[in-house]
Amino acid sequence: MKYCAFLRGVNVKGTNMKMADVCRVFKDSGMDNVASILASGNIVFSSEKKADELKQILEKAMSDYFSYEAFLFVKSQEETENFWNGNPFEKNDELHIYTFVGNDGVEKVLMKEFENALKTENEKGEIVNNIFYWQVSKGNTLDSTFGKILGKKSLKDQFTSRNINTFEKILKKMN
């Protein structure tokens, strides 16, 4: 089965790793057809194991190899396609669209945080098929109250975010 693992906190705030090394850890952990997409920690691979088992194996392998507390989320090819296909927002060069990959139910946590946050102009949040999407003006990502909430330590093991365009690149590699 084809999967994509989405690593949290890669190549930000001092957690630097080369994708070639990450791919080696995946291969050494028994994954096949391993490839990385962008430097933000998106690893496409094949395995006969189930996603929850893969999450445990890969988090431990990454933590051991890179000496940090690794968090990653494993999604099947079909699930990965759902992130791309469910996007409720229109493409606009002035706006970023992010989606959130995480634990079951995390979209409700994110929506609650979003509803309580002060919004910048054009900022929107929407849930489609249990996936949370966030639209924000370019340049406002870190100024937005919601953008700041995303760095909360209490949420670090629950999700990671990606620009919607990343999914297009991942799916090209998976197909």
Z-matrix of the N, CA and C atoms (Angstrom, degrees):
N
C 1 1.450
C 2 1.525 1 110.42
N 3 1.327 2 117.23 1 144.55
C 4 1.468 3 121.01 2 178.84
C 5 1.530 4 109.72 3 -91.33
N 6 1.336 5 114.75 4 138.99
C 7 1.457 6 121.83 5 179.65
C 8 1.528 7 109.77 6 -135.29
N 9 1.336 8 114.23 7 162.69
C 10 1.457 9 120.43 8 164.83
C 11 1.518 10 107.90 9 -126.87
N 12 1.327 11 116.26 10 130.23
C 13 1.461 12 121.64 11 173.74
C 14 1.524 13 107.56 12 -100.24
N 15 1.333 14 115.19 13 128.58
C 16 1.461 15 122.28 14 178.84
C 17 1.523 16 107.35 15 -106.68
N 18 1.335 17 116.87 16 111.82
C 19 1.455 18 121.06 17 -179.30
C 20 1.516 19 109.88 18 -86.15
N 21 1.325 20 115.77 19 142.06
C 22 1.461 21 120.26 20 178.08
C 23 1.518 22 109.76 21 -95.86
N 24 1.340 23 115.07 22 139.19
C 25 1.467 24 120.72 23 170.05
C 26 1.514 25 114.93 24 69.89
N 27 1.329 26 116.43 25 31.09
C 28 1.465 27 119.97 26 179.95
C 29 1.527 28 110.11 27 -91.33
N 30 1.330 29 116.25 28 133.02
C 31 1.464 30 123.58 29 179.10
C 32 1.531 31 112.73 30 57.74
N 33 1.333 32 114.68 31 34.21
C 34 1.467 33 121.87 32 169.11
C 35 1.528 34 107.48 33 -134.63
N 36 1.310 35 117.21 34 151.25
C 37 1.468 36 122.83 35 175.34
C 38 1.524 37 113.23 36 46.09
N 39 1.319 38 117.46 37 47.33
C 40 1.460 39 120.19 38 170.64
C 41 1.526 40 116.29 39 84.15
N 42 1.329 41 118.77 40 -5.69
C 43 1.466 42 119.87 41 175.35
C 44 1.520 43 107.37 42 -91.31
N 45 1.335 44 116.14 43 87.58
C 46 1.465 45 119.76 44 -176.41
C 47 1.515 46 110.80 45 -105.20
N 48 1.311 47 115.51 46 132.79
C 49 1.456 48 120.14 47 176.74
C 50 1.521 49 109.60 48 -149.44
N 51 1.313 50 114.32 49 145.85
C 52 1.461 51 119.83 50 176.63
C 53 1.523 52 108.38 51 -82.79
N 54 1.331 53 116.04 52 137.46
C 55 1.456 54 119.79 53 -178.93
C 56 1.533 55 111.81 54 -63.57
N 57 1.326 56 117.20 55 -28.53
C 58 1.473 57 120.21 56 176.45
C 59 1.531 58 110.38 57 -61.82
N 60 1.342 59 116.36 58 -39.84
C 61 1.471 60 120.84 59 177.82
C 62 1.524 61 110.79 60 -67.66
N 63 1.320 62 116.17 61 -41.35
C 64 1.470 63 120.60 62 178.73
C 65 1.534 64 109.14 63 -61.30
N 66 1.312 65 116.80 64 -45.70
C 67 1.472 66 121.01 65 178.91
C 68 1.525 67 111.12 66 -59.99
N 69 1.342 68 116.34 67 -38.96
C 70 1.470 69 120.29 68 178.36
C 71 1.531 70 110.16 69 -62.75
N 72 1.333 71 118.01 70 -42.26
C 73 1.465 72 121.80 71 178.33
C 74 1.533 73 109.93 72 -60.45
N 75 1.331 74 117.00 73 -42.75
C 76 1.468 75 121.33 74 178.39
C 77 1.534 76 110.77 75 -62.64
N 78 1.338 77 116.61 76 -45.40
C 79 1.480 78 120.72 77 179.70
C 80 1.522 79 110.57 78 -63.25
N 81 1.342 80 115.94 79 -43.81
C 82 1.475 81 120.66 80 179.71
C 83 1.527 82 111.63 81 -64.97
N 84 1.340 83 116.38 82 -21.23
C 85 1.466 84 121.70 83 178.48
C 86 1.532 85 111.83 84 -90.35
N 87 1.338 86 116.42 85 7.13
C 88 1.457 87 120.09 86 174.50
C 89 1.515 88 116.20 87 95.16
N 90 1.339 89 117.72 88 10.38
C 91 1.463 90 120.05 89 179.54
C 92 1.534 91 109.87 90 -85.06
N 93 1.321 92 115.65 91 148.43
C 94 1.474 93 121.76 92 -179.95
C 95 1.524 94 110.48 93 -109.88
N 96 1.343 95 115.46 94 161.87
C 97 1.481 96 122.18 95 174.90
C 98 1.532 97 111.99 96 48.71
N 99 1.327 98 116.20 97 47.84
C 100 1.470 99 121.89 98 -174.68
C 101 1.530 100 110.60 99 -81.58
N 102 1.339 101 115.94 100 132.10
C 103 1.470 102 121.16 101 175.83
C 104 1.521 103 108.77 102 -148.99
N 105 1.335 104 115.96 103 148.14
C 106 1.471 105 119.29 104 178.03
C 107 1.530 106 109.70 105 -106.35
N 108 1.327 107 115.14 106 149.31
C 109 1.465 108 121.89 107 177.21
C 110 1.531 109 107.14 108 -123.60
N 111 1.319 110 116.67 109 118.19
C 112 1.465 111 124.16 110 -177.52
C 113 1.531 112 110.74 111 62.44
N 114 1.318 113 116.68 112 170.74
C 115 1.470 114 121.12 113 -177.11
C 116 1.523 115 112.45 114 -90.47
N 117 1.349 116 117.18 115 5.69
C 118 1.467 117 120.20 116 -176.43
C 119 1.527 118 112.88 117 -88.11
N 120 1.350 119 117.41 118 4.59
C 121 1.457 120 119.79 119 173.95
C 122 1.513 121 114.01 120 88.83
N 123 1.320 122 116.73 121 58.00
C 124 1.461 123 122.60 122 174.35
C 125 1.520 124 106.40 123 -120.02
N 126 1.331 125 116.78 124 112.56
C 127 1.458 126 120.72 125 -174.28
C 128 1.526 127 109.13 126 -117.98
N 129 1.321 128 115.33 127 117.89
C 130 1.457 129 122.11 128 177.58
C 131 1.524 130 107.22 129 -92.99
N 132 1.341 131 116.67 130 136.60
C 133 1.464 132 120.20 131 -178.81
C 134 1.522 133 110.05 132 -159.99
N 135 1.334 134 114.55 133 172.02
C 136 1.466 135 120.92 134 176.16
C 137 1.517 136 109.72 135 -120.15
N 138 1.339 137 114.98 136 146.93
C 139 1.461 138 120.97 137 176.53
C 140 1.525 139 108.68 138 -161.97
N 141 1.319 140 115.16 139 154.33
C 142 1.475 141 120.43 140 175.36
C 143 1.532 142 110.56 141 -89.05
N 144 1.330 143 117.33 142 -11.26
C 145 1.471 144 120.96 143 -177.21
C 146 1.527 145 111.12 144 -77.08
N 147 1.341 146 115.38 145 165.38
C 148 1.470 147 121.77 146 178.13
C 149 1.532 148 110.01 147 -84.15
N 150 1.343 149 116.05 148 155.82
C 151 1.474 150 122.11 149 -173.78
C 152 1.527 151 113.17 150 -56.96
N 153 1.343 152 118.34 151 -43.64
C 154 1.472 153 119.34 152 -176.34
C 155 1.536 154 111.22 153 -66.70
N 156 1.334 155 116.84 154 -34.80
C 157 1.463 156 121.26 155 176.44
C 158 1.537 157 110.03 156 -68.64
N 159 1.319 158 116.02 157 -41.87
C 160 1.467 159 120.99 158 178.71
C 161 1.525 160 111.23 159 -61.52
N 162 1.329 161 116.78 160 -41.53
C 163 1.469 162 121.50 161 178.74
C 164 1.528 163 110.07 162 -55.95
N 165 1.336 164 116.90 163 -47.39
C 166 1.471 165 120.78 164 -179.12
C 167 1.529 166 111.54 165 -63.94
N 168 1.322 167 116.61 166 -47.91
C 169 1.469 168 121.90 167 -178.58
C 170 1.533 169 110.32 168 -59.93
N 171 1.338 170 115.96 169 -47.71
C 172 1.469 171 120.56 170 -173.49
C 173 1.526 172 112.24 171 -74.87
N 174 1.332 173 117.71 172 -36.84
C 175 1.475 174 118.93 173 176.62
C 176 1.524 175 110.29 174 -62.52
N 177 1.335 176 116.74 175 -42.55
C 178 1.466 177 120.11 176 179.75
C 179 1.533 178 110.27 177 -65.09
N 180 1.334 179 116.99 178 -45.81
C 181 1.467 180 120.88 179 -178.93
C 182 1.533 181 111.27 180 -61.76
N 183 1.344 182 116.14 181 -43.41
C 184 1.474 183 120.91 182 179.49
C 185 1.534 184 110.70 183 -65.92
N 186 1.335 185 116.58 184 -43.80
C 187 1.470 186 121.05 185 179.98
C 188 1.521 187 110.39 186 -61.25
N 189 1.334 188 115.90 187 -44.48
C 190 1.465 189 120.23 188 -178.98
C 191 1.528 190 111.48 189 -65.60
N 192 1.311 191 116.64 190 -46.08
C 193 1.469 192 120.95 191 -174.91
C 194 1.531 193 111.66 192 -69.72
N 195 1.324 194 117.33 193 -44.24
C 196 1.471 195 120.60 194 -173.60
C 197 1.534 196 113.40 195 -99.23
N 198 1.340 197 116.95 196 0.67
C 199 1.473 198 122.02 197 178.59
C 200 1.531 199 112.44 198 53.55
N 201 1.325 200 116.44 199 51.38
C 202 1.468 201 121.11 200 173.35
C 203 1.527 202 107.18 201 -150.06
N 204 1.318 203 116.48 202 167.40
C 205 1.461 204 120.13 203 179.33
C 206 1.522 205 108.79 204 -83.68
N 207 1.314 206 115.90 205 102.41
C 208 1.468 207 120.87 206 -175.18
C 209 1.519 208 111.47 207 -83.52
N 210 1.331 209 115.64 208 138.50
C 211 1.463 210 122.40 209 170.73
C 212 1.512 211 107.09 210 -126.94
N 213 1.323 212 115.92 211 129.98
C 214 1.459 213 119.35 212 174.99
C 215 1.521 214 109.28 213 -146.35
N 216 1.318 215 114.62 214 159.55
C 217 1.455 216 122.08 215 -177.58
C 218 1.513 217 108.04 216 -126.40
N 219 1.323 218 116.67 217 126.29
C 220 1.462 219 122.43 218 -175.83
C 221 1.523 220 109.03 219 -104.18
N 222 1.321 221 115.42 220 123.75
C 223 1.471 222 121.05 221 179.95
C 224 1.526 223 109.39 222 -124.98
N 225 1.325 224 116.03 223 141.71
C 226 1.461 225 120.87 224 176.79
C 227 1.522 226 109.52 225 -70.55
N 228 1.326 227 115.54 226 167.95
C 229 1.464 228 119.56 227 177.85
C 230 1.529 229 110.30 228 -58.37
N 231 1.324 230 117.15 229 -42.98
C 232 1.469 231 120.91 230 -179.99
C 233 1.529 232 111.33 231 -62.02
N 234 1.333 233 116.53 232 -44.69
C 235 1.469 234 120.48 233 178.10
C 236 1.531 235 110.75 234 -62.54
N 237 1.327 236 116.16 235 -40.60
C 238 1.463 237 121.02 236 179.89
C 239 1.531 238 110.35 237 -63.17
N 240 1.335 239 116.71 238 -39.79
C 241 1.471 240 121.17 239 176.55
C 242 1.530 241 111.16 240 -62.44
N 243 1.341 242 116.87 241 -35.97
C 244 1.466 243 120.64 242 -179.84
C 245 1.530 244 112.28 243 -61.52
N 246 1.337 245 116.70 244 -35.09
C 247 1.473 246 120.06 245 178.53
C 248 1.527 247 110.11 246 -61.95
N 249 1.322 248 115.77 247 -43.83
C 250 1.465 249 121.17 248 -178.67
C 251 1.531 250 110.47 249 -70.61
N 252 1.325 251 116.60 250 -46.57
C 253 1.468 252 121.27 251 -173.81
C 254 1.526 253 113.76 252 -71.85
N 255 1.328 254 117.49 253 -24.55
C 256 1.462 255 120.51 254 -175.14
C 257 1.519 256 115.10 255 -86.40
N 258 1.317 257 117.60 256 -6.19
C 259 1.467 258 121.42 257 -175.65
C 260 1.536 259 111.53 258 -52.04
N 261 1.336 260 117.60 259 117.12
C 262 1.460 261 120.26 260 -176.86
C 263 1.531 262 114.29 261 -86.23
N 264 1.323 263 117.06 262 -7.03
C 265 1.464 264 120.23 263 -172.64
C 266 1.530 265 111.55 264 -102.66
N 267 1.334 266 115.40 265 148.38
C 268 1.468 267 120.22 266 177.24
C 269 1.512 268 110.36 267 -80.97
N 270 1.323 269 115.29 268 145.60
C 271 1.466 270 121.18 269 177.88
C 272 1.533 271 108.86 270 -63.44
N 273 1.311 272 116.09 271 134.78
C 274 1.458 273 121.63 272 -178.12
C 275 1.529 274 107.01 273 -152.26
N 276 1.337 275 116.95 274 126.73
C 277 1.462 276 120.66 275 -176.15
C 278 1.521 277 113.70 276 -65.47
N 279 1.336 278 117.24 277 -16.53
C 280 1.476 279 120.94 278 -179.94
C 281 1.536 280 111.80 279 -87.95
N 282 1.332 281 116.75 280 -11.00
C 283 1.469 282 120.64 281 -171.35
C 284 1.525 283 112.20 282 -122.76
N 285 1.333 284 114.84 283 147.28
C 286 1.465 285 121.67 284 169.83
C 287 1.516 286 107.16 285 -99.54
N 288 1.328 287 116.06 286 145.02
C 289 1.458 288 120.83 287 171.66
C 290 1.522 289 106.86 288 -121.63
N 291 1.327 290 115.76 289 124.89
C 292 1.459 291 121.40 290 178.30
C 293 1.515 292 109.13 291 -116.01
N 294 1.313 293 114.93 292 151.77
C 295 1.451 294 119.85 293 171.23
C 296 1.516 295 107.64 294 -131.60
N 297 1.321 296 114.96 295 161.42
C 298 1.456 297 120.97 296 -168.81
C 299 1.522 298 110.59 297 -121.15
N 300 1.323 299 115.26 298 123.42
C 301 1.452 300 122.87 299 179.81
C 302 1.516 301 106.04 300 -103.48
N 303 1.328 302 117.21 301 125.81
C 304 1.457 303 116.85 302 -178.74
C 305 1.509 304 113.74 303 -169.93
N 306 1.322 305 113.42 304 -160.38
C 307 1.460 306 121.32 305 -178.51
C 308 1.529 307 110.37 306 -69.46
N 309 1.319 308 116.34 307 158.52
C 310 1.464 309 120.75 308 176.23
C 311 1.520 310 109.77 309 -57.27
N 312 1.324 311 116.33 310 132.50
C 313 1.464 312 121.26 311 177.42
C 314 1.514 313 114.75 312 88.80
N 315 1.337 314 118.00 313 -5.85
C 316 1.472 315 119.88 314 -176.56
C 317 1.529 316 111.13 315 -64.87
N 318 1.335 317 117.07 316 -26.01
C 319 1.473 318 119.78 317 179.96
C 320 1.534 319 111.13 318 -61.31
N 321 1.339 320 117.03 319 -33.02
C 322 1.480 321 120.71 320 179.10
C 323 1.537 322 110.31 321 -70.12
N 324 1.329 323 115.77 322 -40.71
C 325 1.470 324 121.46 323 177.06
C 326 1.530 325 109.17 324 -60.43
N 327 1.328 326 115.69 325 -46.53
C 328 1.470 327 120.93 326 -178.47
C 329 1.525 328 111.50 327 -65.72
N 330 1.332 329 117.69 328 -41.17
C 331 1.465 330 120.83 329 179.82
C 332 1.526 331 110.61 330 -63.61
N 333 1.328 332 116.84 331 -40.14
C 334 1.465 333 120.75 332 178.28
C 335 1.535 334 109.92 333 -62.58
N 336 1.323 335 116.76 334 -45.52
C 337 1.470 336 121.40 335 177.74
C 338 1.532 337 110.17 336 -61.84
N 339 1.329 338 115.86 337 -42.14
C 340 1.465 339 120.76 338 -179.27
C 341 1.525 340 111.00 339 -64.19
N 342 1.324 341 116.77 340 -44.19
C 343 1.468 342 120.75 341 -179.10
C 344 1.528 343 111.82 342 -62.65
N 345 1.331 344 116.86 343 -31.63
C 346 1.466 345 121.43 344 -179.19
C 347 1.530 346 113.22 345 -85.83
N 348 1.330 347 117.02 346 -9.35
C 349 1.463 348 121.04 347 -175.74
C 350 1.530 349 110.73 348 -87.57
N 351 1.334 350 115.49 349 150.81
C 352 1.465 351 120.13 350 171.25
C 353 1.523 352 107.97 351 -71.11
N 354 1.315 353 117.43 352 136.24
C 355 1.468 354 120.12 353 -176.86
C 356 1.534 355 110.89 354 -98.62
N 357 1.328 356 114.63 355 143.81
C 358 1.460 357 119.81 356 169.80
C 359 1.535 358 106.42 357 -88.76
N 360 1.315 359 116.76 358 170.44
C 361 1.459 360 120.99 359 179.76
C 362 1.528 361 109.90 360 -59.46
N 363 1.319 362 117.34 361 138.86
C 364 1.477 363 124.29 362 179.18
C 365 1.519 364 114.30 363 67.80
N 366 1.318 365 118.03 364 7.65
C 367 1.458 366 119.62 365 -179.43
C 368 1.527 367 109.36 366 -82.16
N 369 1.324 368 115.58 367 129.54
C 370 1.466 369 120.91 368 -178.75
C 371 1.514 370 109.98 369 -141.36
N 372 1.313 371 115.86 370 150.41
C 373 1.463 372 121.25 371 173.37
C 374 1.512 373 108.82 372 -131.60
N 375 1.316 374 116.35 373 141.24
C 376 1.458 375 119.81 374 -179.18
C 377 1.520 376 110.03 375 -151.12
N 378 1.339 377 116.08 376 144.19
C 379 1.459 378 121.14 377 175.31
C 380 1.519 379 108.44 378 -105.10
N 381 1.325 380 116.65 379 127.07
C 382 1.467 381 122.80 380 174.30
C 383 1.523 382 107.08 381 -128.61
N 384 1.333 383 116.53 382 123.87
C 385 1.481 384 121.62 383 179.62
C 386 1.534 385 111.89 384 48.79
N 387 1.332 386 116.43 385 49.30
C 388 1.469 387 122.58 386 177.52
C 389 1.524 388 114.21 387 63.24
N 390 1.330 389 116.36 388 23.66
C 391 1.469 390 120.98 389 176.09
C 392 1.528 391 107.56 390 -122.27
N 393 1.338 392 116.61 391 131.93
C 394 1.466 393 121.04 392 179.51
C 395 1.523 394 109.66 393 -91.79
N 396 1.332 395 115.42 394 129.27
C 397 1.470 396 122.96 395 176.82
C 398 1.518 397 108.74 396 -115.79
N 399 1.321 398 115.83 397 141.29
C 400 1.467 399 121.73 398 -178.59
C 401 1.517 400 109.00 399 -131.18
N 402 1.327 401 114.91 400 126.74
C 403 1.466 402 121.55 401 176.08
C 404 1.520 403 107.82 402 -110.24
N 405 1.346 404 116.06 403 133.44
C 406 1.462 405 120.86 404 -178.75
C 407 1.530 406 108.69 405 -148.09
N 408 1.330 407 116.25 406 146.70
C 409 1.472 408 119.79 407 178.29
C 410 1.516 409 110.11 408 -62.30
N 411 1.329 410 116.53 409 141.09
C 412 1.465 411 120.53 410 176.57
C 413 1.520 412 108.45 411 -59.06
N 414 1.323 413 115.04 412 137.41
C 415 1.457 414 119.66 413 -178.52
C 416 1.517 415 113.17 414 90.28
N 417 1.345 416 117.50 415 -14.34
C 418 1.466 417 120.51 416 -179.10
C 419 1.524 418 113.65 417 -103.14
N 420 1.314 419 116.83 418 -0.07
C 421 1.459 420 120.19 419 -173.27
C 422 1.524 421 111.82 420 -53.06
N 423 1.326 422 117.07 421 -48.33
C 424 1.458 423 119.99 422 -176.24
C 425 1.525 424 113.14 423 -87.02
N 426 1.350 425 116.88 424 -15.55
C 427 1.467 426 120.24 425 177.22
C 428 1.521 427 110.95 426 -79.05
N 429 1.313 428 115.79 427 -26.34
C 430 1.447 429 120.27 428 -175.95
C 431 1.525 430 110.19 429 -67.23
N 432 1.324 431 116.55 430 142.73
C 433 1.471 432 121.25 431 178.12
C 434 1.520 433 109.42 432 -58.76
N 435 1.324 434 116.34 433 -42.69
C 436 1.464 435 120.76 434 -179.52
C 437 1.531 436 110.33 435 -63.85
N 438 1.328 437 117.00 436 -40.32
C 439 1.462 438 121.31 437 177.50
C 440 1.521 439 111.91 438 -57.04
N 441 1.325 440 117.00 439 -38.08
C 442 1.472 441 121.73 440 178.55
C 443 1.533 442 111.24 441 -70.56
N 444 1.336 443 116.12 442 -37.53
C 445 1.467 444 121.38 443 179.83
C 446 1.529 445 110.66 444 -59.79
N 447 1.319 446 115.99 445 -33.96
C 448 1.464 447 121.01 446 -174.71
C 449 1.526 448 112.59 447 -61.80
N 450 1.322 449 116.88 448 -22.05
C 451 1.462 450 120.30 449 179.10
C 452 1.517 451 113.70 450 -86.94
N 453 1.328 452 118.00 451 -0.30
C 454 1.471 453 121.52 452 -177.78
C 455 1.527 454 111.33 453 -56.34
N 456 1.318 455 115.25 454 130.43
C 457 1.465 456 120.30 455 -179.09
C 458 1.533 457 111.79 456 -60.11
N 459 1.316 458 116.84 457 -33.28
C 460 1.465 459 120.81 458 -177.61
C 461 1.530 460 112.54 459 -65.86
N 462 1.343 461 117.03 460 -17.19
C 463 1.467 462 121.00 461 -178.49
C 464 1.528 463 113.20 462 -103.01
N 465 1.345 464 117.07 463 -1.91
C 466 1.469 465 119.47 464 -167.31
C 467 1.524 466 115.04 465 -62.30
N 468 1.328 467 117.39 466 -27.55
C 469 1.468 468 118.40 467 -179.21
C 470 1.525 469 112.17 468 -95.41
N 471 1.341 470 117.05 469 8.50
C 472 1.466 471 120.10 470 -173.92
C 473 1.522 472 115.10 471 -103.15
N 474 1.331 473 117.84 472 -25.28
C 475 1.471 474 119.00 473 -176.52
C 476 1.520 475 111.00 474 -163.82
N 477 1.318 476 114.56 475 168.52
C 478 1.455 477 122.55 476 166.24
C 479 1.529 478 106.44 477 -139.41
N 480 1.315 479 117.16 478 156.66
C 481 1.469 480 119.29 479 -177.36
C 482 1.521 481 109.91 480 -114.51
N 483 1.337 482 115.16 481 152.79
C 484 1.457 483 121.52 482 175.77
C 485 1.518 484 109.36 483 -140.84
N 486 1.317 485 116.01 484 146.29
C 487 1.453 486 120.49 485 169.61
C 488 1.529 487 106.85 486 -64.33
N 489 1.321 488 116.91 487 140.62
C 490 1.473 489 121.17 488 -176.78
C 491 1.532 490 111.68 489 -56.39
N 492 1.336 491 117.83 490 -32.56
C 493 1.470 492 120.89 491 -178.50
C 494 1.531 493 112.49 492 -63.94
N 495 1.334 494 116.15 493 -25.04
C 496 1.462 495 120.38 494 178.17
C 497 1.527 496 110.37 495 -60.18
N 498 1.342 497 116.65 496 -36.15
C 499 1.469 498 120.22 497 -178.15
C 500 1.525 499 111.90 498 -65.40
N 501 1.320 500 115.79 499 -34.72
C 502 1.463 501 119.32 500 177.56
C 503 1.530 502 109.82 501 -61.29
N 504 1.334 503 115.89 502 -43.85
C 505 1.473 504 121.07 503 179.97
C 506 1.533 505 111.35 504 -66.13
N 507 1.337 506 115.95 505 -41.52
C 508 1.464 507 120.41 506 179.34
C 509 1.523 508 110.84 507 -62.63
N 510 1.330 509 116.27 508 -45.50
C 511 1.474 510 120.28 509 -176.54
C 512 1.526 511 111.62 510 -66.92
N 513 1.324 512 117.33 511 -33.12
C 514 1.479 513 119.68 512 175.43
C 515 1.527 514 109.78 513 -61.06
N 516 1.324 515 116.26 514 -38.34
C 517 1.472 516 121.39 515 -178.91
C 518 1.534 517 110.26 516 -73.44
N 519 1.330 518 117.51 517 -33.88
C 520 1.472 519 121.25 518 -177.25
C 521 1.531 520 111.72 519 -75.26
N 522 1.340 521 116.87 520 -31.75
C 523 1.469 522 119.38 521 -174.05
C 524 1.523 523 112.43 522 -83.12
